[in-house]
Amino acid sequence: MAWPERHDAERSHERTCIVTRTKSMPRDMIRFVVGPNAAVVPDISRKLPGRGVWVMGSAEIVAKAVKSQAFSRGFKKKVTASPDLAVEIERELTEDCLQALSIANKAGQVITGFAKVEEAIASCAIVGLVHAVDCRPDGIRKLGQCLFRRFDDNLAKPWIGLFRSEELDLVLGPANVAYAALVEGAASEGFLARSRHLMLYRSRSSHAEGQAMAVWTAENQELNGLRVSRQAETERAGTRDR
């Protein structure tokens, strides 16, 4: 699956994580600066002034940075990091994602409703799908079948399963939003890039709650099973034809 990237001035330069000492691209990391009263401030948008340090974009690694005093070592002076910093960052990333989804919706790049999403898959150049984490599993299976028919691959587009239905309701308007499709456009790409960041942040966490990647993986396995089943049926049909 192709995920768009957030474009910024630092995108092409690797940074070193102050916890793991590994190098990575800024899109996979979180920048921090020192704010008032020597407090560690996450710079989600990578725009705050001042010298910054970088941590891998993972709730687990951020928690380790707090516990090990890595921020004081990174900034080379005594700084204070909130013990709830990892949770606060997840909240910021989630709000950033939902705001980006709202912008995409206002730009006319979001289609909601199961039937309309099915039609969009069949007739539009969609760039991704969104589903509530509490939606019905059979709906996901049906959309997987639609993707298979349209793209010959039910994993051809990113599936975003990061938000509850009430969160989607707040930004998309109608009640009980469970499924949405993203059509081509800069706003949709911005949302997908932020979703990737949030997904990675949650997936590397050691906490069971909110591990989006675990949900994502389970769904992909189910969809992969559907694809393998369809391929097996096709092969059996071909054998009978011979």
DOZA-828085 format. One record per residue (C-alpha): residue in one letter; x negated, y, z negated. Coordinates in Angstrom, 2 decimals. Example, Ala and Ser with C-alpha at 12.3 -4.5 7.8 and 13.67 -1.06 7.14 Angstrom:
REM residues 2
{'A', {-12.30, -4.50, -7.80}}
{'S', {-13.67, -1.06, -7.14}}
***
This chain:
REM residues 242
{'M', {0.00, 0.00, 0.00}}
{'A', {-1.30, 3.42, 0.90}}
{'W', {-1.18, 5.98, -1.90}}
{'P', {-1.69, 9.67, -1.08}}
{'E', {-4.34, 11.54, -3.00}}
{'R', {-4.08, 14.81, -4.85}}
{'H', {-6.21, 17.38, -3.07}}
{'D', {-8.49, 19.55, -5.17}}
{'A', {-11.92, 21.12, -4.94}}
{'E', {-13.53, 18.37, -7.02}}
{'R', {-11.95, 15.43, -5.21}}
{'S', {-15.11, 14.40, -3.34}}
{'H', {-17.50, 14.49, -6.32}}
{'E', {-17.84, 11.66, -8.80}}
{'R', {-17.73, 12.35, -12.51}}
{'T', {-19.08, 10.33, -15.44}}
{'C', {-16.75, 9.12, -18.19}}
{'I', {-18.02, 10.17, -21.62}}
{'V', {-16.79, 6.88, -23.11}}
{'T', {-17.68, 4.16, -20.61}}
{'R', {-20.49, 6.10, -18.86}}
{'T', {-19.15, 4.81, -15.54}}
{'K', {-18.76, 7.09, -12.54}}
{'S', {-15.46, 7.54, -10.73}}
{'M', {-13.54, 10.00, -8.60}}
{'P', {-11.63, 12.82, -10.36}}
{'R', {-8.29, 11.45, -9.11}}
{'D', {-8.82, 8.45, -11.43}}
{'M', {-9.95, 10.50, -14.42}}
{'I', {-8.76, 13.20, -16.81}}
{'R', {-10.63, 16.44, -17.41}}
{'F', {-10.82, 18.02, -20.87}}
{'V', {-11.89, 21.47, -22.00}}
{'V', {-12.32, 23.16, -25.38}}
{'G', {-9.43, 25.41, -26.35}}
{'P', {-8.79, 27.74, -29.29}}
{'N', {-10.09, 26.59, -32.68}}
{'A', {-12.41, 24.10, -30.96}}
{'A', {-9.46, 21.87, -30.04}}
{'V', {-9.79, 19.37, -27.20}}
{'V', {-7.31, 20.28, -24.44}}
{'P', {-6.41, 17.95, -21.54}}
{'D', {-6.62, 19.69, -18.18}}
{'I', {-4.13, 17.63, -16.17}}
{'S', {-4.14, 20.05, -13.24}}
{'R', {-7.97, 20.38, -13.29}}
{'K', {-7.73, 24.16, -13.18}}
{'L', {-8.57, 25.39, -16.69}}
{'P', {-11.72, 27.50, -17.00}}
{'G', {-14.77, 26.49, -18.94}}
{'R', {-17.07, 23.51, -19.11}}
{'G', {-15.21, 20.24, -18.91}}
{'V', {-15.85, 16.61, -19.74}}
{'W', {-14.22, 13.62, -18.08}}
{'V', {-12.60, 10.43, -19.33}}
{'M', {-11.28, 7.54, -17.27}}
{'G', {-7.54, 7.95, -16.65}}
{'S', {-6.46, 5.36, -19.18}}
{'A', {-4.56, 5.70, -22.44}}
{'E', {-6.78, 3.07, -23.98}}
{'I', {-10.00, 4.87, -23.03}}
{'V', {-8.67, 8.24, -24.21}}
{'A', {-7.82, 6.66, -27.57}}
{'K', {-11.37, 5.29, -27.75}}
{'A', {-12.76, 8.74, -26.99}}
{'V', {-10.86, 10.16, -29.96}}
{'K', {-11.83, 7.36, -32.33}}
{'S', {-15.52, 7.34, -31.40}}
{'Q', {-16.00, 11.13, -31.52}}
{'A', {-17.01, 11.02, -27.85}}
{'F', {-15.64, 14.52, -27.22}}
{'S', {-18.05, 16.11, -29.71}}
{'R', {-20.93, 14.29, -28.06}}
{'G', {-19.71, 15.23, -24.59}}
{'F', {-19.32, 18.92, -25.41}}
{'K', {-22.48, 18.87, -27.55}}
{'K', {-20.70, 20.55, -30.44}}
{'K', {-18.10, 19.79, -33.06}}
{'V', {-14.61, 19.70, -31.55}}
{'T', {-11.25, 18.41, -32.79}}
{'A', {-9.13, 15.93, -30.86}}
{'S', {-5.58, 15.13, -31.89}}
{'P', {-5.16, 11.54, -33.08}}
{'D', {-2.10, 11.40, -30.81}}
{'L', {-3.98, 12.73, -27.78}}
{'A', {-3.39, 9.61, -25.66}}
{'V', {0.37, 9.77, -26.23}}
{'E', {0.45, 13.53, -25.60}}
{'I', {-1.32, 13.05, -22.27}}
{'E', {1.13, 10.35, -21.19}}
{'R', {3.96, 12.76, -21.96}}
{'E', {2.28, 15.48, -19.87}}
{'L', {1.66, 13.11, -16.96}}
{'T', {5.27, 11.90, -17.08}}
{'E', {6.61, 15.46, -17.08}}
{'D', {4.26, 16.32, -14.22}}
{'C', {5.58, 13.37, -12.20}}
{'L', {9.22, 14.19, -12.86}}
{'Q', {8.66, 17.83, -11.94}}
{'A', {7.04, 16.72, -8.68}}
{'L', {10.03, 14.44, -7.99}}
{'S', {12.38, 17.36, -8.64}}
{'I', {10.42, 19.49, -6.15}}
{'A', {10.60, 16.70, -3.56}}
{'N', {14.34, 16.44, -4.13}}
{'K', {14.86, 20.19, -3.67}}
{'A', {12.82, 19.96, -0.47}}
{'G', {15.25, 17.38, 0.88}}
{'Q', {12.72, 14.56, 0.76}}
{'V', {14.58, 12.29, -1.69}}
{'I', {17.56, 10.06, -0.85}}
{'T', {19.55, 8.56, -3.73}}
{'G', {22.11, 5.79, -3.99}}
{'F', {21.63, 2.14, -3.11}}
{'A', {23.57, 2.21, 0.17}}
{'K', {21.85, 5.37, 1.36}}
{'V', {18.44, 3.97, 0.41}}
{'E', {19.20, 0.86, 2.49}}
{'E', {20.11, 3.09, 5.44}}
{'A', {16.95, 5.16, 4.95}}
{'I', {14.76, 2.07, 5.04}}
{'A', {16.42, 0.95, 8.27}}
{'S', {16.39, 4.31, 10.04}}
{'C', {13.77, 6.61, 8.51}}
{'A', {10.02, 6.76, 8.11}}
{'I', {10.11, 6.38, 4.33}}
{'V', {6.89, 6.73, 2.34}}
{'G', {8.01, 5.06, -0.88}}
{'L', {10.81, 3.83, -3.10}}
{'V', {11.78, 4.76, -6.65}}
{'H', {13.78, 2.57, -8.96}}
{'A', {14.72, 2.94, -12.61}}
{'V', {12.99, 0.53, -14.96}}
{'D', {16.42, -0.45, -16.27}}
{'C', {18.00, -1.09, -12.87}}
{'R', {19.45, -4.44, -11.79}}
{'P', {16.82, -6.96, -10.55}}
{'D', {19.07, -8.09, -7.70}}
{'G', {18.97, -4.54, -6.33}}
{'I', {15.18, -4.73, -6.13}}
{'R', {15.40, -8.07, -4.34}}
{'K', {17.86, -6.68, -1.79}}
{'L', {15.68, -3.65, -1.10}}
{'G', {12.72, -5.99, -0.69}}
{'Q', {14.66, -7.83, 1.99}}
{'C', {15.43, -4.53, 3.71}}
{'L', {11.76, -3.60, 3.71}}
{'F', {10.85, -6.99, 5.14}}
{'R', {13.31, -6.55, 7.99}}
{'R', {12.15, -3.00, 8.71}}
{'F', {8.37, -3.30, 8.26}}
{'D', {7.83, -7.09, 8.33}}
{'D', {6.33, -6.61, 4.86}}
{'N', {8.32, -5.95, 1.70}}
{'L', {5.24, -4.46, 0.01}}
{'A', {4.45, -2.05, 2.83}}
{'K', {5.45, 1.01, 0.78}}
{'P', {4.75, 1.99, -2.84}}
{'W', {7.43, 1.02, -5.35}}
{'I', {7.67, 3.46, -8.26}}
{'G', {9.16, 1.90, -11.40}}
{'L', {8.00, 4.35, -14.05}}
{'F', {11.13, 6.10, -15.29}}
{'R', {14.38, 5.25, -17.01}}
{'S', {17.66, 6.02, -15.28}}
{'E', {18.39, 8.92, -17.64}}
{'E', {15.06, 10.51, -16.71}}
{'L', {15.89, 10.20, -13.02}}
{'D', {19.35, 11.66, -13.69}}
{'L', {17.77, 14.81, -15.14}}
{'V', {15.73, 15.60, -12.03}}
{'L', {17.87, 14.11, -9.24}}
{'G', {21.25, 15.42, -10.35}}
{'P', {23.92, 12.73, -10.12}}
{'A', {24.54, 10.36, -13.00}}
{'N', {23.23, 6.79, -13.08}}
{'V', {20.47, 7.18, -10.50}}
{'A', {18.85, 3.77, -10.17}}
{'Y', {17.34, 3.83, -6.66}}
{'A', {15.84, 6.51, -4.43}}
{'A', {13.84, 6.67, -1.21}}
{'L', {11.14, 9.18, -0.37}}
{'V', {10.91, 10.47, 3.18}}
{'E', {7.83, 11.98, 4.76}}
{'G', {6.71, 15.36, 3.50}}
{'A', {4.13, 17.14, 1.38}}
{'A', {6.35, 17.14, -1.70}}
{'S', {6.87, 13.37, -1.51}}
{'E', {3.15, 12.80, -1.12}}
{'G', {2.50, 15.00, -4.15}}
{'F', {4.92, 12.94, -6.23}}
{'L', {3.37, 9.65, -5.09}}
{'A', {-0.12, 10.84, -5.96}}
{'R', {0.98, 11.84, -9.46}}
{'S', {2.84, 8.55, -9.86}}
{'R', {-0.32, 6.65, -9.05}}
{'H', {-2.16, 8.57, -11.76}}
{'L', {0.55, 7.87, -14.33}}
{'M', {0.74, 4.21, -13.36}}
{'L', {-2.99, 3.75, -13.80}}
{'Y', {-2.91, 5.63, -17.09}}
{'R', {-0.22, 3.38, -18.52}}
{'S', {-1.47, 0.13, -17.02}}
{'R', {-4.82, 0.24, -18.78}}
{'S', {-3.27, 0.86, -22.17}}
{'S', {-3.49, -1.86, -24.79}}
{'H', {0.00, -0.95, -25.99}}
{'A', {2.87, -3.12, -24.79}}
{'E', {5.41, -0.30, -24.57}}
{'G', {5.52, 1.57, -21.28}}
{'Q', {3.04, -0.60, -19.39}}
{'A', {4.31, 0.24, -15.94}}
{'M', {1.71, -1.83, -14.15}}
{'A', {2.93, -4.98, -15.89}}
{'V', {6.42, -4.26, -14.56}}
{'W', {4.97, -3.37, -11.17}}
{'T', {2.98, -6.60, -11.02}}
{'A', {5.98, -8.72, -11.96}}
{'E', {8.08, -7.06, -9.29}}
{'N', {5.38, -7.48, -6.68}}
{'Q', {5.06, -11.16, -7.56}}
{'E', {8.79, -11.55, -7.11}}
{'L', {8.69, -9.72, -3.80}}
{'N', {5.66, -11.72, -2.74}}
{'G', {7.65, -14.85, -3.51}}
{'L', {10.42, -13.56, -1.28}}
{'R', {7.93, -12.88, 1.50}}
{'V', {6.32, -16.31, 1.21}}
{'S', {9.76, -17.92, 1.25}}
{'R', {10.73, -16.00, 4.38}}
{'Q', {7.45, -16.91, 6.06}}
{'A', {7.93, -20.59, 5.17}}
{'E', {11.43, -20.52, 6.68}}
{'T', {10.03, -18.99, 9.86}}
{'E', {7.29, -21.61, 10.09}}
{'R', {9.77, -24.45, 9.55}}
{'A', {12.02, -23.02, 12.26}}
{'G', {9.04, -22.86, 14.61}}
{'T', {8.18, -26.49, 13.85}}
{'R', {11.74, -27.58, 14.61}}
{'D', {11.61, -25.68, 17.90}}
{'R', {8.56, -27.60, 18.95}}
***
